[in-house]
Structure formats: C-alpha cells, structure tokens
Amino acid sequence: MELKDIIERMKERTINLTGCWEFQGAAPKGYGMVRFNGKMRSVHRLSAAYYLGLNLDDKSQQANHNAACTHKNCWNPDHLYVGTEVENKRDRKLKGEEHKGNQYTNATHCVNGHEFTPENTYQYGSGQRRCKQCYKDRYDRSH
C-alpha cells in the first residue's frame, strides 16, 4: 500500500474541529493509529512523512505537534513539524504538560479538549487523571 492510499483512508475517519484533523479510529494513549505496510503507525507520523518529508525509518526523527495544537490525535500537517525528542519535551513543558506516569498532570484539558474539572475528572491515587467525557464517548461508540 502506498502512503498516499493510507492518507486517503485516514481522511475518511477524521473530523475537523478547530482546525485539528482528529482521527476517529484506534487511539491508544491518545494517538491515532493505523496499520501501514504490516506495522502499526501513528497517524500524525504518517502525515508528517507524506506532507513534511519525515523518514519513517529514522527513529531519531519525530512528528511533533506545534505549541498551538493540544490534540494528540490531530494529524493536520499545519500543526506538525519534524523534530527531535528534546524539542518535543521542550514543547510539552512550554504548554504546561509536565509528564507524570501516563497523564499530563498540569494540563487543563484532556487530549480531546475537555476541561479537567472536578465533575469531569477521574482522579487516581497515583496522581493520574482521566477525562470522564472521553470515557463516556468511548463507551457510547463501542455499544
């Protein structure tokens, strides 16, 4: 399968919210994923390969979301740049998303843009947080 073909398939499973191209398929850890040439690949990495020239075989290259984009499952090439892990960590810190465990403890909104309020947040003893609205949305889609 050509990269162009998988991009077309990704478009069929995407909605456009506030300029973000949000993938509506599988999204473990918040990142949209599809199978491409026998491997599971993140949609934002495939987008960066197609639109920005990222080399999929070069693990030192990353598809990073720019500072304005807060949606992990966004694959709009205008919201991405080819960068490094160091740049990605710097960007997360600038966004106030200091990583602890599996959750960004300082984030005010989940990866899908829902606000972390006491009414909308599952809080765990480990310090991790989960968005109740995202949990409900996933449940509704699966049933």
MIZAGU-640900 format. One record per atom (N, C-alpha, C, O): residue number from 1; residue in three letters; atom name; x, y, z. Coordinates in steps of 0.02 Angstrom, whole numbers. Example, Ala and Ser with C-alpha at 12.3 -4.5 7.8 and 13.67 -1.06 7.14 Angstrom:
2
<1 'ALA' 'N' <660 -284 390>>
<1 'ALA' 'CA' <615 -225 390>>
<1 'ALA' 'C' <660 -165 390>>
<1 'ALA' 'O' <712 -166 423>>
<2 'SER' 'N' <642 -112 354>>
<2 'SER' 'CA' <684 -53 357>>
<2 'SER' 'C' <645 2 394>>
<2 'SER' 'O' <670 57 402>>
END
This chain:
143
<1 'MET' 'N' <42 -59 0>>
<1 'MET' 'CA' <0 0 0>>
<1 'MET' 'C' <45 62 0>>
<1 'MET' 'O' <95 65 35>>
<2 'GLU' 'N' <26 110 -39>>
<2 'GLU' 'CA' <63 173 -43>>
<2 'GLU' 'C' <42 220 14>>
<2 'GLU' 'O' <-14 215 40>>
<3 'LEU' 'N' <87 264 34>>
<3 'LEU' 'CA' <72 313 86>>
<3 'LEU' 'C' <12 356 67>>
<3 'LEU' 'O' <-30 372 110>>
<4 'LYS' 'N' <7 374 4>>
<4 'LYS' 'CA' <-49 414 -21>>
<4 'LYS' 'C' <-116 379 -7>>
<4 'LYS' 'O' <-165 411 11>>
<5 'ASP' 'N' <-117 313 -15>>
<5 'ASP' 'CA' <-179 274 -4>>
<5 'ASP' 'C' <-200 274 69>>
<5 'ASP' 'O' <-259 281 84>>
<6 'ILE' 'N' <-152 266 115>>
<6 'ILE' 'CA' <-170 265 186>>
<6 'ILE' 'C' <-193 335 208>>
<6 'ILE' 'O' <-236 340 252>>
<7 'ILE' 'N' <-164 387 179>>
<7 'ILE' 'CA' <-186 456 195>>
<7 'ILE' 'C' <-259 464 175>>
<7 'ILE' 'O' <-298 493 213>>
<8 'GLU' 'N' <-278 439 118>>
<8 'GLU' 'CA' <-349 443 95>>
<8 'GLU' 'C' <-395 405 143>>
<8 'GLU' 'O' <-449 428 158>>
<9 'ARG' 'N' <-373 346 166>>
<9 'ARG' 'CA' <-413 307 214>>
<9 'ARG' 'C' <-418 344 280>>
<9 'ARG' 'O' <-471 342 312>>
<10 'MET' 'N' <-365 377 302>>
<10 'MET' 'CA' <-366 415 365>>
<10 'MET' 'C' <-416 472 360>>
<10 'MET' 'O' <-451 487 408>>
<11 'LYS' 'N' <-420 504 302>>
<11 'LYS' 'CA' <-467 561 292>>
<11 'LYS' 'C' <-539 538 303>>
<11 'LYS' 'O' <-580 577 328>>
<12 'GLU' 'N' <-554 476 285>>
<12 'GLU' 'CA' <-622 450 293>>
<12 'GLU' 'C' <-641 441 366>>
<12 'GLU' 'O' <-700 438 383>>
<13 'ARG' 'N' <-592 437 410>>
<13 'ARG' 'CA' <-604 425 482>>
<13 'ARG' 'C' <-583 485 523>>
<13 'ARG' 'O' <-560 478 580>>
<14 'THR' 'N' <-591 545 495>>
<14 'THR' 'CA' <-566 606 527>>
<14 'THR' 'C' <-621 659 529>>
<14 'THR' 'O' <-661 665 483>>
<15 'ILE' 'N' <-623 696 585>>
<15 'ILE' 'CA' <-666 754 589>>
<15 'ILE' 'C' <-621 815 599>>
<15 'ILE' 'O' <-566 810 626>>
<16 'ASN' 'N' <-646 873 577>>
<16 'ASN' 'CA' <-607 935 583>>
<16 'ASN' 'C' <-638 978 638>>
<16 'ASN' 'O' <-692 1005 629>>
<17 'LEU' 'N' <-603 983 693>>
<17 'LEU' 'CA' <-626 1025 749>>
<17 'LEU' 'C' <-573 1079 761>>
<17 'LEU' 'O' <-515 1063 772>>
<18 'THR' 'N' <-593 1140 759>>
<18 'THR' 'CA' <-549 1197 771>>
<18 'THR' 'C' <-483 1193 732>>
<18 'THR' 'O' <-431 1211 758>>
<19 'GLY' 'N' <-487 1168 671>>
<19 'GLY' 'CA' <-427 1162 630>>
<19 'GLY' 'C' <-388 1098 639>>
<19 'GLY' 'O' <-347 1080 598>>
<20 'CYS' 'N' <-401 1062 693>>
<20 'CYS' 'CA' <-368 998 705>>
<20 'CYS' 'C' <-403 944 664>>
<20 'CYS' 'O' <-464 940 662>>
<21 'TRP' 'N' <-363 901 631>>
<21 'TRP' 'CA' <-390 843 597>>
<21 'TRP' 'C' <-387 786 647>>
<21 'TRP' 'O' <-335 755 656>>
<22 'GLU' 'N' <-444 773 679>>
<22 'GLU' 'CA' <-445 724 733>>
<22 'GLU' 'C' <-465 655 707>>
<22 'GLU' 'O' <-521 646 683>>
<23 'PHE' 'N' <-419 609 713>>
<23 'PHE' 'CA' <-431 540 691>>
<23 'PHE' 'C' <-480 507 738>>
<23 'PHE' 'O' <-473 511 799>>
<24 'GLN' 'N' <-530 473 710>>
<24 'GLN' 'CA' <-583 442 749>>
<24 'GLN' 'C' <-577 366 754>>
<24 'GLN' 'O' <-624 332 774>>
<25 'GLY' 'N' <-520 339 736>>
<25 'GLY' 'CA' <-508 267 741>>
<25 'GLY' 'C' <-473 250 806>>
<25 'GLY' 'O' <-478 287 856>>
<26 'ALA' 'N' <-436 195 805>>
<26 'ALA' 'CA' <-399 173 864>>
<26 'ALA' 'C' <-351 227 887>>
<26 'ALA' 'O' <-317 258 847>>
<27 'ALA' 'N' <-350 239 953>>
<27 'ALA' 'CA' <-307 292 980>>
<27 'ALA' 'C' <-279 273 1048>>
<27 'ALA' 'O' <-296 304 1099>>
<28 'PRO' 'N' <-236 222 1051>>
<28 'PRO' 'CA' <-206 205 1115>>
<28 'PRO' 'C' <-162 263 1139>>
<28 'PRO' 'O' <-126 293 1100>>
<29 'LYS' 'N' <-167 278 1203>>
<29 'LYS' 'CA' <-130 334 1233>>
<29 'LYS' 'C' <-146 400 1199>>
<29 'LYS' 'O' <-107 447 1204>>
<30 'GLY' 'N' <-203 405 1165>>
<30 'GLY' 'CA' <-225 467 1135>>
<30 'GLY' 'C' <-201 479 1065>>
<30 'GLY' 'O' <-224 526 1032>>
<31 'TYR' 'N' <-155 439 1039>>
<31 'TYR' 'CA' <-128 448 972>>
<31 'TYR' 'C' <-163 401 923>>
<31 'TYR' 'O' <-166 341 934>>
<32 'GLY' 'N' <-191 430 869>>
<32 'GLY' 'CA' <-223 390 818>>
<32 'GLY' 'C' <-173 341 787>>
<32 'GLY' 'O' <-116 360 773>>
<33 'MET' 'N' <-195 280 776>>
<33 'MET' 'CA' <-151 228 749>>
<33 'MET' 'C' <-186 191 692>>
<33 'MET' 'O' <-246 179 695>>
<34 'VAL' 'N' <-147 173 641>>
<34 'VAL' 'CA' <-172 132 585>>
<34 'VAL' 'C' <-117 83 566>>
<34 'VAL' 'O' <-58 93 581>>
<35 'ARG' 'N' <-137 29 533>>
<35 'ARG' 'CA' <-89 -19 507>>
<35 'ARG' 'C' <-67 4 438>>
<35 'ARG' 'O' <-108 18 394>>
<36 'PHE' 'N' <-1 9 429>>
<36 'PHE' 'CA' <28 30 365>>
<36 'PHE' 'C' <87 -15 350>>
<36 'PHE' 'O' <135 -18 389>>
<37 'ASN' 'N' <83 -51 295>>
<37 'ASN' 'CA' <136 -98 274>>
<37 'ASN' 'C' <155 -146 329>>
<37 'ASN' 'O' <214 -159 341>>
<38 'GLY' 'N' <105 -173 363>>
<38 'GLY' 'CA' <115 -225 413>>
<38 'GLY' 'C' <134 -201 482>>
<38 'GLY' 'O' <145 -242 527>>
<39 'LYS' 'N' <139 -135 492>>
<39 'LYS' 'CA' <157 -108 558>>
<39 'LYS' 'C' <105 -58 581>>
<39 'LYS' 'O' <75 -23 540>>
<40 'MET' 'N' <94 -56 647>>
<40 'MET' 'CA' <51 -4 674>>
<40 'MET' 'C' <90 62 676>>
<40 'MET' 'O' <146 64 702>>
<41 'ARG' 'N' <61 114 648>>
<41 'ARG' 'CA' <95 179 643>>
<41 'ARG' 'C' <47 234 668>>
<41 'ARG' 'O' <-13 229 660>>
<42 'SER' 'N' <75 284 699>>
<42 'SER' 'CA' <34 341 721>>
<42 'SER' 'C' <16 383 660>>
<42 'SER' 'O' <56 393 615>>
<43 'VAL' 'N' <-46 408 660>>
<43 'VAL' 'CA' <-71 446 603>>
<43 'VAL' 'C' <-33 512 595>>
<43 'VAL' 'O' <-22 535 539>>
<44 'HIS' 'N' <-12 542 651>>
<44 'HIS' 'CA' <25 605 643>>
<44 'HIS' 'C' <95 593 613>>
<44 'HIS' 'O' <121 636 578>>
<45 'ARG' 'N' <124 536 628>>
<45 'ARG' 'CA' <189 519 598>>
<45 'ARG' 'C' <182 505 523>>
<45 'ARG' 'O' <224 526 483>>
<46 'LEU' 'N' <129 470 503>>
<46 'LEU' 'CA' <116 458 432>>
<46 'LEU' 'C' <103 524 396>>
<46 'LEU' 'O' <125 534 339>>
<47 'SER' 'N' <65 569 428>>
<47 'SER' 'CA' <52 634 399>>
<47 'SER' 'C' <117 673 388>>
<47 'SER' 'O' <127 702 335>>
<48 'ALA' 'N' <160 672 438>>
<48 'ALA' 'CA' <224 707 432>>
<48 'ALA' 'C' <267 676 376>>
<48 'ALA' 'O' <304 712 342>>
<49 'ALA' 'N' <262 611 367>>
<49 'ALA' 'CA' <300 578 313>>
<49 'ALA' 'C' <273 601 245>>
<49 'ALA' 'O' <312 617 200>>
<50 'TYR' 'N' <208 602 238>>
<50 'TYR' 'CA' <177 618 174>>
<50 'TYR' 'C' <183 693 157>>
<50 'TYR' 'O' <203 710 101>>
<51 'TYR' 'N' <168 736 205>>
<51 'TYR' 'CA' <165 807 191>>
<51 'TYR' 'C' <231 844 206>>
<51 'TYR' 'O' <245 895 175>>
<52 'LEU' 'N' <270 820 254>>
<52 'LEU' 'CA' <329 857 278>>
<52 'LEU' 'C' <396 823 264>>
<52 'LEU' 'O' <448 851 280>>
<53 'GLY' 'N' <394 763 236>>
<53 'GLY' 'CA' <456 729 218>>
<53 'GLY' 'C' <490 690 274>>
<53 'GLY' 'O' <548 672 267>>
<54 'LEU' 'N' <456 677 329>>
<54 'LEU' 'CA' <485 637 383>>
<54 'LEU' 'C' <503 567 356>>
<54 'LEU' 'O' <464 538 317>>
<55 'ASN' 'N' <560 542 376>>
<55 'ASN' 'CA' <582 475 356>>
<55 'ASN' 'C' <555 425 408>>
<55 'ASN' 'O' <577 426 465>>
<56 'LEU' 'N' <508 383 388>>
<56 'LEU' 'CA' <477 335 434>>
<56 'LEU' 'C' <526 286 464>>
<56 'LEU' 'O' <514 259 518>>
<57 'ASP' 'N' <581 274 430>>
<57 'ASP' 'CA' <631 226 455>>
<57 'ASP' 'C' <681 257 502>>
<57 'ASP' 'O' <720 221 534>>
<58 'ASP' 'N' <683 323 507>>
<58 'ASP' 'CA' <730 358 551>>
<58 'ASP' 'C' <698 373 618>>
<58 'ASP' 'O' <658 419 624>>
<59 'LYS' 'N' <715 332 668>>
<59 'LYS' 'CA' <684 339 735>>
<59 'LYS' 'C' <706 403 771>>
<59 'LYS' 'O' <674 422 821>>
<60 'SER' 'N' <759 436 747>>
<60 'SER' 'CA' <780 498 780>>
<60 'SER' 'C' <735 556 759>>
<60 'SER' 'O' <734 608 793>>
<61 'GLN' 'N' <699 549 704>>
<61 'GLN' 'CA' <652 600 682>>
<61 'GLN' 'C' <584 587 714>>
<61 'GLN' 'O' <560 531 715>>
<62 'GLN' 'N' <554 640 738>>
<62 'GLN' 'CA' <487 635 768>>
<62 'GLN' 'C' <439 681 731>>
<62 'GLN' 'O' <459 731 702>>
<63 'ALA' 'N' <376 663 734>>
<63 'ALA' 'CA' <323 707 710>>
<63 'ALA' 'C' <296 742 773>>
<63 'ALA' 'O' <257 712 810>>
<64 'ASN' 'N' <315 803 783>>
<64 'ASN' 'CA' <296 840 843>>
<64 'ASN' 'C' <238 887 828>>
<64 'ASN' 'O' <234 916 774>>
<65 'HIS' 'N' <192 893 876>>
<65 'HIS' 'CA' <138 942 871>>
<65 'HIS' 'C' <166 1011 891>>
<65 'HIS' 'O' <203 1016 940>>
<66 'ASN' 'N' <147 1062 854>>
<66 'ASN' 'CA' <171 1129 872>>
<66 'ASN' 'C' <137 1153 935>>
<66 'ASN' 'O' <90 1121 960>>
<67 'ALA' 'N' <161 1208 961>>
<67 'ALA' 'CA' <137 1232 1026>>
<67 'ALA' 'C' <63 1248 1028>>
<67 'ALA' 'O' <32 1246 1080>>
<68 'ALA' 'N' <34 1266 970>>
<68 'ALA' 'CA' <-37 1284 968>>
<68 'ALA' 'C' <-84 1224 968>>
<68 'ALA' 'O' <-143 1231 984>>
<69 'CYS' 'N' <-59 1165 952>>
<69 'CYS' 'CA' <-102 1106 946>>
<69 'CYS' 'C' <-98 1064 1010>>
<69 'CYS' 'O' <-44 1043 1031>>
<70 'THR' 'N' <-155 1052 1040>>
<70 'THR' 'CA' <-158 1013 1102>>
<70 'THR' 'C' <-191 945 1094>>
<70 'THR' 'O' <-205 911 1144>>
<71 'HIS' 'N' <-205 925 1033>>
<71 'HIS' 'CA' <-240 861 1021>>
<71 'HIS' 'C' <-190 809 995>>
<71 'HIS' 'O' <-164 816 940>>
<72 'LYS' 'N' <-178 758 1035>>
<72 'LYS' 'CA' <-130 706 1015>>
<72 'LYS' 'C' <-151 669 951>>
<72 'LYS' 'O' <-109 647 913>>
<73 'ASN' 'N' <-217 663 941>>
<73 'ASN' 'CA' <-240 626 882>>
<73 'ASN' 'C' <-249 670 821>>
<73 'ASN' 'O' <-277 648 771>>
<74 'CYS' 'N' <-224 732 824>>
<74 'CYS' 'CA' <-225 777 766>>
<74 'CYS' 'C' <-169 758 718>>
<74 'CYS' 'O' <-113 744 739>>
<75 'TRP' 'N' <-185 758 653>>
<75 'TRP' 'CA' <-134 744 603>>
<75 'TRP' 'C' <-132 797 548>>
<75 'TRP' 'O' <-106 784 493>>
<76 'ASN' 'N' <-158 856 563>>
<76 'ASN' 'CA' <-155 912 516>>
<76 'ASN' 'C' <-81 932 508>>
<76 'ASN' 'O' <-49 949 557>>
<77 'PRO' 'N' <-54 929 447>>
<77 'PRO' 'CA' <17 945 438>>
<77 'PRO' 'C' <35 1017 457>>
<77 'PRO' 'O' <93 1032 472>>
<78 'ASP' 'N' <-15 1062 457>>
<78 'ASP' 'CA' <-2 1131 479>>
<78 'ASP' 'C' <10 1134 555>>
<78 'ASP' 'O' <35 1184 580>>
<79 'HIS' 'N' <-8 1081 591>>
<79 'HIS' 'CA' <0 1078 664>>
<79 'HIS' 'C' <61 1036 684>>
<79 'HIS' 'O' <73 1026 743>>
<80 'LEU' 'N' <99 1012 635>>
<80 'LEU' 'CA' <155 967 647>>
<80 'LEU' 'C' <220 996 622>>
<80 'LEU' 'O' <220 1040 578>>
<81 'TYR' 'N' <274 970 649>>
<81 'TYR' 'CA' <340 984 620>>
<81 'TYR' 'C' <384 923 634>>
<81 'TYR' 'O' <374 887 682>>
<82 'VAL' 'N' <434 914 591>>
<82 'VAL' 'CA' <482 860 600>>
<82 'VAL' 'C' <534 885 649>>
<82 'VAL' 'O' <568 935 637>>
<83 'GLY' 'N' <541 850 705>>
<83 'GLY' 'CA' <586 872 757>>
<83 'GLY' 'C' <618 814 794>>
<83 'GLY' 'O' <622 758 769>>
<84 'THR' 'N' <641 829 855>>
<84 'THR' 'CA' <675 780 896>>
<84 'THR' 'C' <638 770 962>>
<84 'THR' 'O' <592 807 978>>
<85 'GLU' 'N' <658 720 999>>
<85 'GLU' 'CA' <628 707 1064>>
<85 'GLU' 'C' <641 765 1112>>
<85 'GLU' 'O' <597 783 1151>>
<86 'VAL' 'N' <700 795 1108>>
<86 'VAL' 'CA' <716 853 1150>>
<86 'VAL' 'C' <669 911 1136>>
<86 'VAL' 'O' <644 943 1182>>
<87 'GLU' 'N' <656 924 1072>>
<87 'GLU' 'CA' <609 978 1054>>
<87 'GLU' 'C' <539 962 1078>>
<87 'GLU' 'O' <503 1006 1100>>
<88 'ASN' 'N' <519 899 1073>>
<88 'ASN' 'CA' <453 879 1096>>
<88 'ASN' 'C' <445 890 1171>>
<88 'ASN' 'O' <393 915 1193>>
<89 'LYS' 'N' <495 871 1209>>
<89 'LYS' 'CA' <493 882 1282>>
<89 'LYS' 'C' <490 956 1298>>
<89 'LYS' 'O' <453 977 1343>>
<90 'ARG' 'N' <529 996 1262>>
<90 'ARG' 'CA' <528 1069 1272>>
<90 'ARG' 'C' <458 1097 1258>>
<90 'ARG' 'O' <432 1137 1297>>
<91 'ASP' 'N' <427 1075 1204>>
<91 'ASP' 'CA' <360 1099 1186>>
<91 'ASP' 'C' <308 1080 1239>>
<91 'ASP' 'O' <266 1120 1257>>
<92 'ARG' 'N' <313 1018 1265>>
<92 'ARG' 'CA' <266 997 1317>>
<92 'ARG' 'C' <274 1040 1380>>
<92 'ARG' 'O' <224 1059 1411>>
<93 'LYS' 'N' <335 1056 1397>>
<93 'LYS' 'CA' <347 1098 1455>>
<93 'LYS' 'C' <318 1168 1444>>
<93 'LYS' 'O' <287 1196 1489>>
<94 'LEU' 'N' <328 1195 1385>>
<94 'LEU' 'CA' <301 1261 1368>>
<94 'LEU' 'C' <225 1262 1371>>
<94 'LEU' 'O' <195 1313 1390>>
<95 'LYS' 'N' <193 1206 1354>>
<95 'LYS' 'CA' <120 1200 1356>>
<95 'LYS' 'C' <95 1187 1427>>
<95 'LYS' 'O' <35 1187 1439>>
<96 'GLY' 'N' <141 1177 1474>>
<96 'GLY' 'CA' <121 1160 1543>>
<96 'GLY' 'C' <101 1088 1551>>
<96 'GLY' 'O' <63 1071 1596>>
<97 'GLU' 'N' <127 1046 1508>>
<97 'GLU' 'CA' <110 975 1509>>
<97 'GLU' 'C' <169 935 1535>>
<97 'GLU' 'O' <200 897 1497>>
<98 'GLU' 'N' <184 942 1598>>
<98 'GLU' 'CA' <239 903 1626>>
<98 'GLU' 'C' <215 832 1637>>
<98 'GLU' 'O' <165 821 1670>>
<99 'HIS' 'N' <251 785 1610>>
<99 'HIS' 'CA' <230 715 1608>>
<99 'HIS' 'C' <243 681 1675>>
<99 'HIS' 'O' <298 685 1703>>
<100 'LYS' 'N' <192 647 1700>>
<100 'LYS' 'CA' <199 605 1759>>
<100 'LYS' 'C' <159 542 1747>>
<100 'LYS' 'O' <98 545 1740>>
<101 'GLY' 'N' <192 486 1743>>
<101 'GLY' 'CA' <157 424 1728>>
<101 'GLY' 'C' <128 428 1658>>
<101 'GLY' 'O' <164 444 1611>>
<102 'ASN' 'N' <64 413 1651>>
<102 'ASN' 'CA' <32 415 1586>>
<102 'ASN' 'C' <-9 478 1574>>
<102 'ASN' 'O' <-40 485 1521>>
<103 'GLN' 'N' <-9 524 1621>>
<103 'GLN' 'CA' <-50 583 1613>>
<103 'GLN' 'C' <-10 647 1621>>
<103 'GLN' 'O' <40 648 1656>>
<104 'TYR' 'N' <-32 699 1588>>
<104 'TYR' 'CA' <-2 765 1596>>
<104 'TYR' 'C' <-35 798 1656>>
<104 'TYR' 'O' <-93 819 1653>>
<105 'THR' 'N' <2 803 1711>>
<105 'THR' 'CA' <-27 824 1774>>
<105 'THR' 'C' <-44 898 1776>>
<105 'THR' 'O' <-87 918 1816>>
<106 'ASN' 'N' <-12 939 1735>>
<106 'ASN' 'CA' <-27 1011 1736>>
<106 'ASN' 'C' <-74 1033 1681>>
<106 'ASN' 'O' <-92 1092 1678>>
<107 'ALA' 'N' <-95 988 1639>>
<107 'ALA' 'CA' <-140 1005 1584>>
<107 'ALA' 'C' <-208 1026 1611>>
<107 'ALA' 'O' <-232 997 1660>>
<108 'THR' 'N' <-238 1075 1579>>
<108 'THR' 'CA' <-305 1098 1600>>
<108 'THR' 'C' <-360 1063 1561>>
<108 'THR' 'O' <-418 1063 1581>>
<109 'HIS' 'N' <-341 1031 1504>>
<109 'HIS' 'CA' <-389 996 1461>>
<109 'HIS' 'C' <-360 928 1441>>
<109 'HIS' 'O' <-299 920 1438>>
<110 'CYS' 'N' <-404 881 1427>>
<110 'CYS' 'CA' <-382 815 1403>>
<110 'CYS' 'C' <-361 821 1330>>
<110 'CYS' 'O' <-366 875 1300>>
<111 'VAL' 'N' <-337 767 1301>>
<111 'VAL' 'CA' <-313 768 1232>>
<111 'VAL' 'C' <-368 784 1182>>
<111 'VAL' 'O' <-353 805 1126>>
<112 'ASN' 'N' <-431 775 1201>>
<112 'ASN' 'CA' <-487 790 1157>>
<112 'ASN' 'C' <-519 858 1172>>
<112 'ASN' 'O' <-571 874 1144>>
<113 'GLY' 'N' <-487 897 1215>>
<113 'GLY' 'CA' <-510 965 1227>>
<113 'GLY' 'C' <-560 974 1283>>
<113 'GLY' 'O' <-584 1030 1294>>
<114 'HIS' 'N' <-578 921 1319>>
<114 'HIS' 'CA' <-625 927 1375>>
<114 'HIS' 'C' <-588 954 1436>>
<114 'HIS' 'O' <-532 932 1452>>
<115 'GLU' 'N' <-619 1000 1471>>
<115 'GLU' 'CA' <-586 1030 1529>>
<115 'GLU' 'C' <-583 981 1587>>
<115 'GLU' 'O' <-631 944 1600>>
<116 'PHE' 'N' <-526 980 1622>>
<116 'PHE' 'CA' <-519 941 1683>>
<116 'PHE' 'C' <-551 980 1740>>
<116 'PHE' 'O' <-519 1024 1770>>
<117 'THR' 'N' <-613 964 1755>>
<117 'THR' 'CA' <-648 994 1812>>
<117 'THR' 'C' <-661 938 1862>>
<117 'THR' 'O' <-655 879 1845>>
<118 'PRO' 'N' <-678 954 1925>>
<118 'PRO' 'CA' <-693 901 1973>>
<118 'PRO' 'C' <-749 855 1949>>
<118 'PRO' 'O' <-748 795 1963>>
<119 'GLU' 'N' <-798 883 1913>>
<119 'GLU' 'CA' <-855 844 1889>>
<119 'GLU' 'C' <-837 800 1829>>
<119 'GLU' 'O' <-870 750 1817>>
<120 'ASN' 'N' <-784 818 1793>>
<120 'ASN' 'CA' <-767 783 1731>>
<120 'ASN' 'C' <-701 745 1736>>
<120 'ASN' 'O' <-671 728 1685>>
<121 'THR' 'N' <-677 732 1797>>
<121 'THR' 'CA' <-611 701 1804>>
<121 'THR' 'C' <-612 643 1852>>
<121 'THR' 'O' <-635 649 1909>>
<122 'TYR' 'N' <-586 586 1828>>
<122 'TYR' 'CA' <-571 531 1874>>
<122 'TYR' 'C' <-501 544 1900>>
<122 'TYR' 'O' <-454 551 1861>>
<123 'GLN' 'N' <-493 547 1966>>
<123 'GLN' 'CA' <-428 559 1997>>
<123 'GLN' 'C' <-406 496 2032>>
<123 'GLN' 'O' <-443 468 2073>>
<124 'TYR' 'N' <-345 472 2018>>
<124 'TYR' 'CA' <-320 411 2047>>
<124 'TYR' 'C' <-267 428 2099>>
<124 'TYR' 'O' <-236 481 2096>>
<125 'GLY' 'N' <-257 383 2146>>
<125 'GLY' 'CA' <-208 394 2200>>
<125 'GLY' 'C' <-137 403 2174>>
<125 'GLY' 'O' <-96 434 2208>>
<126 'SER' 'N' <-123 377 2116>>
<126 'SER' 'CA' <-56 384 2086>>
<126 'SER' 'C' <-44 453 2058>>
<126 'SER' 'O' <11 469 2036>>
<127 'GLY' 'N' <-96 495 2058>>
<127 'GLY' 'CA' <-90 562 2028>>
<127 'GLY' 'C' <-115 565 1957>>
<127 'GLY' 'O' <-121 619 1928>>
<128 'GLN' 'N' <-131 508 1928>>
<128 'GLN' 'CA' <-157 507 1860>>
<128 'GLN' 'C' <-228 532 1858>>
<128 'GLN' 'O' <-266 525 1906>>
<129 'ARG' 'N' <-246 562 1801>>
<129 'ARG' 'CA' <-314 586 1790>>
<129 'ARG' 'C' <-340 558 1724>>
<129 'ARG' 'O' <-303 545 1677>>
<130 'ARG' 'N' <-405 548 1722>>
<130 'ARG' 'CA' <-439 526 1661>>
<130 'ARG' 'C' <-501 569 1652>>
<130 'ARG' 'O' <-534 588 1701>>
<131 'CYS' 'N' <-516 584 1590>>
<131 'CYS' 'CA' <-574 625 1573>>
<131 'CYS' 'C' <-637 582 1571>>
<131 'CYS' 'O' <-640 532 1535>>
<132 'LYS' 'N' <-686 600 1611>>
<132 'LYS' 'CA' <-749 562 1613>>
<132 'LYS' 'C' <-786 567 1546>>
<132 'LYS' 'O' <-816 517 1525>>
<133 'GLN' 'N' <-785 625 1513>>
<133 'GLN' 'CA' <-820 632 1450>>
<133 'GLN' 'C' <-790 587 1396>>
<133 'GLN' 'O' <-827 556 1358>>
<134 'CYS' 'N' <-724 583 1394>>
<134 'CYS' 'CA' <-691 538 1345>>
<134 'CYS' 'C' <-709 465 1359>>
<134 'CYS' 'O' <-722 427 1313>>
<135 'TYR' 'N' <-710 447 1423>>
<135 'TYR' 'CA' <-728 379 1442>>
<135 'TYR' 'C' <-800 364 1419>>
<135 'TYR' 'O' <-813 311 1390>>
<136 'LYS' 'N' <-846 411 1430>>
<136 'LYS' 'CA' <-916 403 1409>>
<136 'LYS' 'C' <-920 398 1333>>
<136 'LYS' 'O' <-956 356 1307>>
<137 'ASP' 'N' <-884 442 1297>>
<137 'ASP' 'CA' <-885 440 1224>>
<137 'ASP' 'C' <-860 374 1197>>
<137 'ASP' 'O' <-889 347 1150>>
<138 'ARG' 'N' <-806 347 1226>>
<138 'ARG' 'CA' <-779 282 1204>>
<138 'ARG' 'C' <-831 227 1217>>
<138 'ARG' 'O' <-841 183 1175>>
<139 'TYR' 'N' <-863 230 1275>>
<139 'TYR' 'CA' <-913 180 1292>>
<139 'TYR' 'C' <-972 183 1242>>
<139 'TYR' 'O' <-994 132 1217>>
<140 'ASP' 'N' <-996 244 1227>>
<140 'ASP' 'CA' <-1052 252 1182>>
<140 'ASP' 'C' <-1035 227 1111>>
<140 'ASP' 'O' <-1077 197 1079>>
<141 'ARG' 'N' <-973 240 1088>>
<141 'ARG' 'CA' <-953 217 1021>>
<141 'ARG' 'C' <-949 141 1018>>
<141 'ARG' 'O' <-962 111 965>>
<142 'SER' 'N' <-931 109 1073>>
<142 'SER' 'CA' <-921 36 1072>>
<142 'SER' 'C' <-985 -3 1085>>
<142 'SER' 'O' <-987 -64 1077>>
<143 'HIS' 'N' <-1039 31 1105>>
<143 'HIS' 'CA' <-1101 -4 1120>>
<143 'HIS' 'C' <-1158 18 1076>>
<143 'HIS' 'O' <-1214 -8 1082>>
END
